[in-house]
Amino acid sequence: MRVVIAEDHALLRDGLTRLLEAFDFEVVATVDDGPSLLPTLLEQKPDVAVVDVRLPPTFTDEGLQAAIAARTRVPGMPILVLSQHVEPLYARELLGDSVGGVGYLLKDRVSNVGQFIDAVHQVAGGGTVMDPEVVARLLERSRPLDVLTVREREVLAEMAAGRSNAAIAAKLFVTEKAVSKHINNIFTKLGLPPSDDDNRRVLAVLAYLNA
Amino acid sequence: METRDWMRDGLRAVAGGALAIALSLTNVVLFLLFVLALIMTPVLGLGLVLLPLVTSLVRLRAEAGRGVAGWWGVPVARPYRPRPPTIGFLGWRAYRWIITDPATWRDFAWLIPGAIVGLGLGLGSLLIPLYGLQGVVLLPLWIWLGTGWYGYGVIWPIESVSEGFLSLPQGALFLAIGLAVAPYLRRFDAQFARLFLAPTRNAELRLRVTELTVIRADTVDAQAAELRRIERDLHDGAQARLVALGMTIGLAEEMVERDPATARRLLAEAREASSTALVELRHLVRGIHPPVLAERGLDGAVRALALHLRIPTSVDSDVTERLDTPVESAAYFAIAEALANVTVHSGATFAYVSIKRDDSHLLLEVGDDGHGGADPSRGTGLRGIQRRLAAFDGTMTLSSPPGGPTIVTMELPCALSSPRTTLSSGTD
């Protein structure tokens, strides 16, 4: 699987490269500043990109901007955004096109290597992975989601974190059938029209983020 | 006072008197021009052009008067309101800005009295020594030219050479009196100018407010920049290192079964990285508020700083008691910046720091034996010191002639954080 890495800190760039290569990813390009990121993404068309939010020259949110721009040109280009702090606002901007294939994680998550590699795979496969921190911060104030039951909100939070039905079932100690029933209820209550299941999952997460 | 100092002062004052006479004449011209400009205002609005021109000349003249008063130990501050940035040099708005500034009218009121006093005192300080000089050279001239003056001093007329000789001591006396009195006349002239040219209490307060506004903006800017720097340092330094550390440990965890040798190497790497992160954090903390400053105060912190420098640095301090924390911090960073400049730019082999205080001020001096030529307008270091100190109404002056030595003198108002207590040891 072909990966592009954008990270300005040499130590982290090398670490990420080493980590991904250890799990049979092919790192086709590494980028250390904002302006060269977008052209590289468009030229390499990687299977997934791992992008730091803050890059030179302005050290603000070049990485995020480049990721959004790349996904406007190539809808659904899988991008996993890493950051040292998470902002629900940024998560919403990333998910704004409701296509999926995005992730937004704290850099700390990298140290749980297995989960991190899972997340990269899920994003590459068109899934949505939100950091538990983003989810937690949203749970603190989710008003329009009051229509959902407590259990449904738990399921939605797990969905936002990028878990499959099977994984959610295992985590919440219920059957997979119960999970899919909850998910259907969520879709109905949030008024999401029937369509391809993956896309609806993204929309549900987006509704969650917009709440 | 030594005779030479006394004579030099006297001669300087006599020259000052001559200058005062010349300047007094310009006062009269400026007065007439100013009146003309005022009268011309209704005539085709000519005053709108003339008045700003004449006023800038008057202000030039008044500034010269302030400068001269400063020479004689009577500092006179500039009283004018700052020109609002939106108005041009000429035209109605400039006109209004000028005529509504009371300082304009005080300048105007000074022109004629200033001319009269300047002329009178100037003639006084010039003519007395000149008359004395005439007495000293009278006899030789008289003999050389063969024609006589009618009389000198108390002897009228002079009828013989022996009477002529008497003009010598008299002349010397007049010369001495003239030279002795001239500096006093100059000082009196300066005092008189100050009556008109100094800012009124009101103007002084207004100027102070303007100054404080600038200082406040600078301070806020500096603080914001400082916070941003700390955030950047943390983000790119310790935080990034901890992430990398976690990553390395995570990878090692994955490897421990499959490839124990690599896992062990990764763990060693991780340990290394954790100590690097700690070093970076320590540096950062030192840049925010050095622990030794918190523990030992200014004296101890500066001594600790001096030990770290590449060139030998002596610290002479009589401030062992604790100062207010903000003052202490400002003083420490000002000294640190000055010493950093010494090690980087001066080429010095030796530096010294002196920390003293009087009742209300902390007096800092940092000097070196380097090649001098430091310029505060270049480089941000010295300007940074100025800004840091300005927040406390402190000042920095720099003396750095080419060839050295460079001396940075800093002064900032301070109060002890606790009242000074009498020490039982009796040392102070």
Interface residues (C-beta under 8 A of the other chain):
Chain A: H9 L11 L12 G15 L16 R18 L19 A22 R54 F59 Q84 K107 D108 V110 S111 N112 V113 G114 F116
Chain B: R232 H235 D236 Q239 A240 R241 V243 A244 L245 G246 M247 T248 I249 G250 L251 E253 E254 M255 A273
